[in-house]
Amino acid sequence: MQGEPIRAAIISDTHGLLRPEAKQVIETCDVIIHAGDFDNQMLYHKLNIGQPLYAVRGNNDGNWAAQLPLVKRFLLGGISFIMAHDRSDLPLSLGKEQVVIFGHSHMYYQKMEDGRLWLNPGSCGYKRFTLPLSLAVMTIQDGRFQAEPVWLEEVYGKASPYPWGENERFTGKAGNIGLETGETNPLDSQQEESQNRIKTKQQERDQLFLIAKIIRFMKRGETVNWVADNLKAEPAFVETIYRISVTHPGADAHKILDKLEVNRLFS
């Protein structure tokens, strides 16, 4: 029997700022994993209210964070994690940990090495220089996991200069759209095509967030009308998500969106 999927928001370096875009993603998740540098106790408590919070202390976290460890090991959905704010604080021997999480650099990094995922979600708080704002979302089910970056600025949703590991769901790799940072394209048609792709990506992401929220409310036992009113969504759309969730138990937001697209094609 398949277990229920766990959706984890992996963030770091918020530095006292919880952006609305980051909050929107976090609200669709079951747990929060924070790799340090909250920067203030108020943000720590704010994140620790809604969902379970796994956290470590960052170099900018004050005396209030003395309760938080520098290195934390934990299990989530049968997957073993180890986390530190600074990668240099991780022990040389990692044991059997399957996922290694760290922060500090504000730069997204995701790579599989010897069957172990190394993941830095980047910063979703204050920007550092021109580095993109980002976080990661991980789905865990039946001893398997899949991580994907979420870019909080549209330009980084279309292309990225960073390499991705085997577990990515990110499809907007550098070169797919064709513009390097700082370059301009003299062809208006290509610029328009790029803008349309960005808009489509944004619409798809917004729809995934909405579906994930509907699933969460459904699991809480809320009615279709209640969910539609609170999320300002069409009742027919909410009812469709409920129906797919019932007929396909365990399906996540991505799978439900795929089924919606198939239904549109053959309707």
C-alpha positions in Angstrom: 0.0 0.0 0.0 1.4 3.4 -1.0 1.9 6.0 1.8 0.8 9.6 1.6 3.3 11.9 -0.2 5.1 14.4 2.0 5.8 17.8 0.4 8.7 19.7 2.0 9.6 23.4 1.5 13.4 23.7 1.8 14.6 27.2 2.4 17.6 29.1 3.8 19.0 32.6 4.4 15.6 34.3 4.9 17.4 37.0 7.0 14.3 38.2 8.6 12.2 38.5 5.4 9.5 36.1 4.4 8.5 37.2 0.9 4.9 36.7 -0.3 6.1 34.5 -3.1 8.0 32.2 -0.7 5.1 32.1 1.7 2.8 31.1 -1.1 5.0 28.0 -1.8 5.4 27.2 1.9 1.7 27.1 2.4 1.4 24.3 -0.1 3.8 22.1 1.8 3.5 19.8 4.8 6.8 20.6 6.5 9.5 23.3 6.4 13.3 22.6 6.3 15.3 25.7 7.1 19.1 25.7 6.6 19.8 28.7 8.9 20.2 32.4 9.0 16.7 33.3 10.1 18.3 36.4 11.4 15.6 37.0 14.0 13.5 35.1 16.4 10.2 36.5 15.2 10.6 34.8 11.8 11.6 31.5 13.4 8.4 31.5 15.5 6.3 32.5 12.5 7.6 29.5 10.5 7.3 27.2 13.4 3.5 27.7 13.9 1.9 26.2 10.9 3.9 23.2 9.8 6.6 21.1 11.5 9.9 22.9 11.2 13.4 21.3 10.9 16.1 23.9 11.4 19.7 24.6 12.1 21.5 27.7 13.4 23.1 30.1 10.9 26.1 32.4 11.5 23.8 35.4 11.6 21.4 33.9 14.2 21.9 35.4 17.6 21.7 34.1 21.2 18.0 33.4 20.8 19.0 30.5 18.4 21.3 28.7 20.9 18.6 26.0 21.1 19.2 25.2 17.4 21.9 22.8 16.5 24.7 23.6 14.0 24.3 20.1 12.5 21.0 18.2 12.4 20.2 14.7 11.4 16.6 13.7 10.9 14.3 11.2 9.1 11.4 12.3 6.9 9.2 9.9 5.0 11.8 7.2 5.4 14.6 9.4 3.9 17.6 10.3 6.0 18.8 13.9 6.1 21.7 15.8 7.4 21.8 19.6 7.5 24.1 22.5 8.4 24.1 26.2 7.5 27.6 26.2 6.3 28.8 23.3 4.2 32.1 23.4 6.0 30.3 22.5 9.3 29.2 19.1 7.9 31.2 16.1 9.2 33.6 14.4 6.9 31.8 11.1 7.4 28.2 11.5 6.4 27.2 7.9 7.1 24.1 6.7 5.3 22.4 10.1 4.9 20.6 10.3 1.6 20.1 14.1 1.4 22.6 16.7 2.5 21.2 20.3 2.9 23.2 23.4 3.5 22.9 27.2 2.8 25.0 30.3 3.4 26.1 31.0 -0.2 22.7 32.2 -1.3 23.3 30.3 -4.5 21.1 27.4 -5.6 23.0 24.1 -5.9 21.6 20.6 -6.6 23.7 17.6 -7.5 23.7 13.8 -7.0 27.0 12.4 -5.9 27.4 8.6 -5.2 23.6 8.3 -4.8 23.4 11.2 -2.3 21.7 14.5 -3.0 23.5 17.7 -2.1 21.1 20.6 -2.0 21.5 24.3 -1.3 18.1 26.0 -1.8 19.6 29.4 -2.2 18.1 32.5 -0.5 14.4 33.4 -0.5 15.0 36.4 1.7 17.2 39.4 1.0 19.1 39.3 -2.3 22.9 39.0 -2.3 24.3 40.9 -5.3 22.6 39.6 -8.5 22.1 36.0 -7.2 18.6 34.8 -7.9 16.0 34.3 -5.2 15.1 30.7 -4.8 13.9 27.8 -2.7 13.4 24.1 -3.2 10.4 21.8 -2.9 10.9 18.1 -2.3 8.2 15.4 -2.6 8.8 12.3 -0.6 6.8 9.1 -1.0 7.5 5.4 -0.4 11.2 5.9 0.2 11.7 8.0 -2.9 12.2 11.7 -3.2 12.3 14.3 -5.9 13.6 17.9 -5.5 12.9 20.8 -7.7 14.0 24.5 -7.6 11.4 27.3 -7.4 12.6 30.6 -8.7 11.0 33.7 -7.2 11.9 35.9 -10.1 10.6 35.2 -13.6 14.0 35.7 -15.3 15.4 32.8 -13.4 12.4 30.6 -14.2 13.4 30.7 -17.9 17.1 30.1 -17.7 19.8 29.4 -15.1 23.6 29.4 -15.3 23.8 26.6 -12.7 24.1 22.8 -13.4 21.3 20.5 -12.1 21.5 17.0 -10.8 19.5 13.9 -11.8 16.6 14.7 -9.5 15.6 18.0 -11.0 12.2 18.8 -12.4 13.5 22.1 -13.6 13.1 22.2 -17.4 14.1 25.8 -18.1 17.9 25.1 -18.4 20.3 27.7 -19.7 20.1 27.8 -23.5 16.6 26.6 -23.8 15.4 30.1 -24.4 18.7 31.5 -25.7 19.6 34.6 -23.8 22.6 34.9 -21.6 22.6 37.3 -18.6 23.1 40.8 -19.8 22.6 40.1 -23.5 19.8 41.6 -25.6 18.1 40.0 -28.5 17.5 42.3 -31.5 14.7 40.2 -32.8 11.3 41.2 -31.4 9.7 37.9 -32.4 12.2 36.0 -30.2 11.7 38.4 -27.3 8.0 37.9 -27.6 8.4 34.1 -27.7 10.6 34.2 -24.6 8.0 36.4 -22.7 5.2 34.0 -23.7 7.2 31.0 -22.3 7.9 32.9 -19.1 4.2 33.7 -18.8 3.2 30.0 -19.5 5.7 28.8 -16.8 4.3 31.3 -14.3 0.7 30.2 -15.0 1.6 26.6 -14.7 3.3 27.2 -11.4 0.4 29.2 -10.0 -2.0 26.4 -11.0 0.2 23.8 -9.3 0.2 26.0 -6.1 -3.6 26.2 -6.3 -4.1 22.5 -6.8 -1.7 21.7 -3.9 -3.7 24.0 -1.6 -7.0 22.4 -2.7 -5.5 18.9 -1.9 -4.5 20.1 1.6 -8.0 21.5 2.4 -9.6 18.3 1.0 -7.5 16.2 3.4 -8.7 18.5 6.2 -12.3 17.6 5.3 -13.4 21.0 3.9 -16.3 21.2 1.5 -15.9 22.2 -2.1 -17.8 25.5 -1.6 -15.7 26.4 1.4 -12.5 25.8 -0.5 -13.8 27.7 -3.5 -14.8 30.7 -1.4 -11.5 30.8 0.6 -9.2 30.3 -2.4 -11.4 32.5 -4.7 -11.5 29.5 -7.2 -14.2 28.3 -9.5 -16.3 25.6 -7.6 -16.3 23.5 -10.8 -12.5 23.5 -10.8 -12.3 22.6 -7.1 -14.8 19.8 -7.6 -12.7 18.4 -10.4 -9.6 18.3 -8.2 -11.6 16.6 -5.5 -12.9 14.0 -8.0 -9.4 13.3 -9.4 -7.9 13.0 -5.9 -10.6 10.5 -4.9 -10.2 8.4 -8.1 -6.4 8.6 -8.0 -5.3 8.5 -4.3 -1.8 9.6 -3.7 -1.6 11.8 -6.8 0.3 15.0 -6.2 -0.3 18.4 -7.8 1.9 17.6 -10.8 0.0 14.4 -11.6 -3.3 16.0 -11.2 -2.4 18.9 -13.5 -1.2 16.3 -16.1 -4.6 14.6 -15.9 -6.4 18.0 -16.2 -4.4 18.6 -19.4 -5.3 15.2 -20.8 -9.0 15.8 -20.0 -8.8 19.1 -21.9 -7.2 17.4 -24.9 -10.0 14.8 -25.2 -13.0 16.8 -24.1 
